[in-house]
């Protein structure tokens, strides 16, 4: 029996019970097979991990990948690709960037409007990451999370990669090296809920990212005067930022950081220091320091933890 001749309503139930491997192999049969899959398959989340291998799997990052150790050659987009396929994903055992784009496009032509997570890891080149993100955005897909964790410095391409991330919705995590004199200026506001920065921080001007609800910086140096000005500007703005955590380098005088921000006295408990502040819009927050971590959080959240 020709499976593809069945009514769509029947195919929807059939494909619902198929794993990734079965759907992927069907997609290789013909353009018609791939189109039928796209029209009848449920919406999925696809995670793309670019490293020494190219890994694609259904589910969010960390949800697990099941593939066989066996490798076989498959013809995709006119190119022979060495793949390992399993119930939840596929691994391309080749480093060629053009083959990775071909495979990604094949899957995006197979699954209907998937949501996306993307991770770039060593030894992925910045140019490859930029081209991959351009391809994703050209399709106007929803990118839930973006990770850039590769020590391949590039003051030319990394800003372009970041420019492609302004529509990411849930999480951006940047762990890479930037030149000391490099500062990134976003072309437009970032929409992401949480922005995390690690390794080098000089490029990250916090005031340019207060459109994010959460900012986490693993370690940085900024003067007390910088922080005082930042907090003043944030309090006088309508910026969505509601949580920030930043591990500071060096020893800082907390009273100097929060000087003049509130009429309230600095409160202390078990080595923690904080003040309560009220923003221009009337919302109440706490600015505090615990050990060497400077933070912002809502007053309500702070009271839950005190």
Buried (B, 14 or more C-beta within 10 A) or exposed (E): EEEBEBEEEEBBEEBEEBEBBBBBEBBEEEEEBBBBBBEBBEEBBBBBBBBEBBBBBBBBBEEEBEBEEEEEEBEBEEEEBBBBBBBBBBBBEBBEBEBBBBBBBBBBBBBBEBBBBBBBBEEBBBBBBBBBBBBBBEEEBBBBBBBBBBEBBBEEBBBBBBBBBBBBBBBBBBBBBBEEEBEBEBEEBBBBBBBBBBEBBBBBBBEEBBBBBBBBBEBBEBEBEBBBEBBEEBBEBEBEBBBBBBBBEEEBEBEEBBEEBBEEEBEEEEEBBBBBBBBEEEBEBBBBBBEEBBBBBBBEEBEEEE
